[in-house]
């Protein structure tokens, strides 16, 4: 029986595309580079801020040296602190989903490749302090997804076994993470990846709405 749900953040709980786009384009502008499109940004999301910035520079400049990337990341970290909540909204049905799971006694957590400080800030701003038992963003002391270390660490902190845990995300990175941690993994289609891309990763289940996700969790 499942008693623990661990969620990805961007593209799963919240629509944060505008905040990521304005952050990376402001960074590029300060470097006197061209900007990327919203579709570019959507495609580049999933592997953390450093990969987003690197891919964005390559898109506009054709190449990105380590020195340039480090310079860009200094700018991006400063910019993102300002824009991390810009136009961010929870997806339809997410708050109700969390309320229902909490009432049923589920342990809830967030695992994101977004920097830890901003992850905590966003979760608390949009969902308060009562839903989630543990929040983990990207830190230097632990590899980012799809390495399963963060997911395993959260399960250890919550006292949850793999067979009790469900991991929910919207990208290839999320599906790889869940599979690598040997937990049932749900791919959601309302985020940054299309259904066919998620299906190729062979998650345990694919859902198209928060309501469908809740119904699936209840039957496990």
N, C-alpha and C positions, 0 to 999 in steps of 0.2 A: 504493500500500500504506500502511495506517495504522501509525504507530509511536508515536503520542501520544494519550493519553486525559486529558481535563480534566473533572473532576467538580464539580458543585454539591455543597454539604455537607448542609444541612438538608433532610430528605426524600429524599435520594439516597444518601448514605453513612451518615447517622445519623438515628435517630428522636429528635428534640430537642423535640418538642411540649411535654412537661411542663416543660422548663426555660424555654421561652419564655412559657408560660402563667403560671407562678409569678412570673416576673420582671415581666411586665406587670401582673399583678394586685397584686403587692406595691407597684408604682409607683402604681397607681390608689388603693390603700388609703391610702398615705401622703398622697395628695392629697384624702382623704376622699370619693372617688368610689366608685361601685359597681364590680363586677368583671364580666369577660366570661366566656363559656363556652369550653370546649375547642373546640367547633365554630367559634365566633367567631374564636378564635386561629388555627385551621387556615386559615380563609378569608383572614385578614389577613396571613399570612406570605408572603414572597417578594420584597418591595421594600425590604428593609432595616429596621433597628430603628426609625428615625424614622417610617416609614409605619405600622409595627405599632402604635406608641404613639399616633400621631395617629388612626388608625382606631378604636383601643380607646377613646380619650377621646370621640370622636364617638358611638360606640355607647352610651356610658353617659351622656353629657352633651348630645348633640345638636349640639354645636359645639365647635370647638377653635381658639382664636386662636394666632397665632404666639408671643405672649408665654407663653401657657400651655404650648405645646408645648416651648419651650426650657426652661422650668422642669421639665417632666416628664422631658425627656431627661437632665437633670443627675441626677435621681433614678434613672432607668432604668439609666444607665451604671454607677452605683455598685452598684445591686442586681444587675445582670447579671453583674458580676464575681464575685459570690458564688454565683449560681445557674446559671452557664453550662454546668455539667456535671451539673446535677440530673436524675437519672433518664435520662440520655442513654445510648443503646445503638446500636451499629452494626446495620444491618439484616442479616437472615439472608443468608449467603453472600458478604457484602461482603469480609471478610478473605481468604477463599479466592480470590475474584476478583482482588484486588490482588496476592496472592502469585503467582498464575498469570501475570498480566500482567507482573509484575516479572521472573519467571523467563524470560519470552519476550523481555525486553529493551525493553519499552515504557517510554517516558517518561510519568510520571504527575504530575498537578497538581490542585490544588483552587482553585476560584474561588467565593467566597461574598459575599453582601451582608451577612453578619454582620460586626461590627467586626473589624478585622484581628487585634488582639491576642488576642481570644477565639477567633477562627478557628484561629490557630496553636496556641493552648493546647489546644483540643479535639482537633485533628488529631493532635498529638503524644501526647496522653494516651491516645487510643483506638486509634491506628494506629502509634505509635512514630515513629522518625525515618528509617526505611529505605525506606518505600514511595514517598513523594512527593518529587519533584525540585523542586517549587515550590509554595508556598502563598500565596494572596492573598485577604485579606478586604477589607472596605470601608475606604477611607481618604479623607481630605478632598481629596487631590490628584488623584483620578480618579473619574469618574462611575460610579455603580453600575449593575449590570445593570437593564434590558436594553441599555443602551449597550454596544457590543461592545469598548470600549477596554481593559477589564481582560483579556478573553479574548485579544485581539490582543497585548497586552503580554506575557502569559504565553507565547504562541507565540514571540514574539521572544526572550524570555529562554531558552527551551528550544532555539531554533534549528529550530523545526518549521514547515513550510509548511502552508497551509490544507488542501491535499489529503492531508496526512499526519495530520491531526488529527480527533479525534472529541470532541464535547462532549456530556456526559450530565447530564440534570437532570430534575426532577419537576414543573416548573410552567410556566405560560405565559411567565413572565419568562425562564426558561432557554431555552425554544424560540426565543423572539424573539432572544435573545442569540446563539445559535448561528447562526441564519439570517442575522442582521445581519453576522456575522463571516465568512460564506460557508464554514462548515465543516459537515460531516455532523453531524446532531444527533439524539440518542436521547432519547426521553421514557420515563421509568420510571413504572410504575403503583403502586408500593408506598409512595409518599410522600404528600404533602399534597393532591394533586389527583386527581380521578377520571379514568378513561381517556377518557371522552367529551370532557372539557375539553382534555386533551392532544391528542386526535385533531383537534380543531378548529384547532389551531395548525399542523398538518401537518409534524411532524418527519420526518426521514428514516426513522426506525424507532421503533416502540413495543415495549417489552419488559415482561414481567410478573415476571421473577425475575432474580437475579444470574447464575444459570446460563445463562439464555437470552441475557443480555447478553454473557457471555463467548463463547458459541457464535457470536453475531453478529459480534463483533469479530474472531474467528479467521478468518471467511470473507471479510473485507474485503480 
